[in-house]
Amino acid sequence: MKYLFIGGTGIISSAVSRKVLNDGHELYLLNRGNREVPKGAVQLIGDINDETSIFELIKDMEFDVVADFIAFRPAQLERDYRLFSGRTKQFVFISSASVYQKPLSHYLITESTPLANPYWDYSQNKIACEEYLLKMYRENNFPITIVRPSHTYDERSIPLGVHGANGSWQVAKRMLDGKPVIIHGDGTSTWVMTHNSDFAKGFCGLLGNIKAIGESFHITSDEVLTWNQIYSCIANALGVNLKAVHISSEYLAKQSDENFTGSLIGDKANSVVFDNSKIKRIVPDFTATKRFDIGIKETIEHVLANPSLQILDPEFDTWCDEIIAKQ
C-alpha cells in the first residue's frame, strides 16, 4: 500500500513510520526536511502550510492512506480536505485523548465518552478538528479515521507530569542531584503511559482497514499506574531514591507561567482508565506489551547516553526550588 504521512518523525509518527516500512509498504513523508527520515521512506520536502506549493508537489499523486500527525486547528484540516479529497482512500487525523470529558462522569473511558474539555485550548481545538472531519464524512463521504493517543513516549524524552518549557531532563537532573521533585496532587491519581512501539501496532492495524472508516479510536496501554508509581519507576531507572513533594494541581497552575491549567487541570490531574476493546475488535492482534518500568529504563539509558537530549532548564529548576520552599 502507498502511504503519505504529514510529519512522520515525531514521538508517535516515527514508530509508525518504522513499522509501515518493516511491513513492506510504500511510505512518503511530507515535512520540512529538518530531521532524518527512516531508511526506505521517500521524503517530500515542503511546508504543509504553503498549500499552493504542496498542491504542485502532489498533484499527480494518489495514496491509499494520508495521515496528518501535525494538525491542531480546524483551518489545517480544511486545508487537508482541499488537498486530499479524491486523492486518498483513507484520511487519518491524530487527535488526543485529552479531548475526553473533564471531569469524567464515569471512570472508564470509551470512544463514546463525551468530548468536553473547558480547561485546555489545545483539546478544544482538537475537538473542533474532529467535528469538522465528521461533517466532511457525513456530507461529502470523506473517508476519515480519528485516532486519540494518550501519553505516548519513546527513547528521546522522559514522560512526566510536571516539567518546564524545555522538556523533562531538568526533573531527571534534580533526581540525580538528590533534589526533591514535584508530583502534582497526592500522587495517587491514575495515569496510562504507552510506548510508541505499542501505539504503532494498533495504529498500523487501522491503515487501509475498511472497518476504521468513519470511526474514532484511542490506542493506549492497559497498564494503569499512579503518578507515585511512575515517578518511582523513573527514580529506580536513574538509580536514585525518589524525594517527592506533593503539591496540588490547582496551586501549581496558579503559581506557574507554564500552561499547567491545561496540562494538569485539563489532563494529567484527572485519573484515567481506558477501555481498549474497540481497537482490539478492529485490530485483533493489538496488545500493548511494553511494561512501563522496562520502557522507561530503556528511555533513560538512551537519554543518559546522548548529551544532546539533556536540555537544561534553569528557570524551571529555580521555580521548583521556590515552590517547594513555600510548602
WOMOKA-V697385 format. One record per backbone hydrogen bond with DSSP energy under -1.0 kcal/mol. CO is the residue of the C=O (numbers start at 1). NH is the residue of the N-H. Records with the same first field share a line. If there is no record, write none. Layout:
CO = NH ; NH
This chain:
1 = 26
2 = 64 ; 65
3 = 28
4 = 67
5 = 30
6 = 69
10 = 14
12 = 16
13 = 17
14 = 18
15 = 19
16 = 20
17 = 21
18 = 22
19 = 23
20 = 25
21 = 24
26 = 3
27 = 42
28 = 5
29 = 44
30 = 7
31 = 46
38 = 41
42 = 29
44 = 31
47 = 50
49 = 51
50 = 54
51 = 55
52 = 56
53 = 57
54 = 58
55 = 59
58 = 61
63 = 89
65 = 4
66 = 92
67 = 6
68 = 94
73 = 76 ; 77
74 = 78
75 = 79
76 = 80
77 = 81
78 = 82
79 = 83
80 = 84
81 = 85
84 = 87
87 = 63
90 = 66
91 = 145
92 = 68
93 = 147
96 = 99
97 = 100
99 = 116
109 = 275
110 = 113
114 = 101
116 = 102
120 = 124
121 = 125
122 = 126
123 = 127
124 = 128
125 = 129
126 = 130
127 = 131
128 = 132
129 = 133
130 = 134
131 = 135
132 = 136
133 = 137
134 = 138
135 = 139
136 = 140 ; 142
137 = 141
142 = 144
143 = 91
144 = 214
145 = 93
146 = 217
147 = 95
149 = 97
150 = 152
151 = 194
153 = 196
164 = 167
168 = 172
169 = 173
170 = 174
171 = 175
172 = 176
173 = 177
174 = 179
175 = 178
181 = 245
183 = 247
187 = 228
189 = 227
190 = 272
191 = 225
194 = 153
195 = 199
196 = 200
198 = 202
199 = 203
200 = 204
201 = 205
203 = 206
206 = 209
209 = 212
212 = 215
215 = 146
217 = 148
225 = 191
226 = 230
227 = 231
228 = 232
229 = 233
230 = 234
231 = 235
232 = 236
233 = 237
234 = 238
235 = 240
243 = 181
245 = 183
247 = 185
248 = 252
249 = 253
250 = 254
251 = 255
258 = 260
259 = 263
260 = 264 ; 265
261 = 266
263 = 268
264 = 267 ; 269
267 = 270
273 = 109
276 = 280
277 = 281
278 = 282
279 = 283
283 = 286
289 = 291
291 = 295
292 = 296
294 = 298
295 = 299
296 = 300
297 = 301
298 = 302
299 = 303
300 = 304
301 = 305
303 = 306
306 = 309
307 = 310
309 = 311
313 = 317
314 = 318
315 = 319
316 = 320
317 = 321
318 = 322
319 = 323
320 = 324
321 = 325
324 = 327
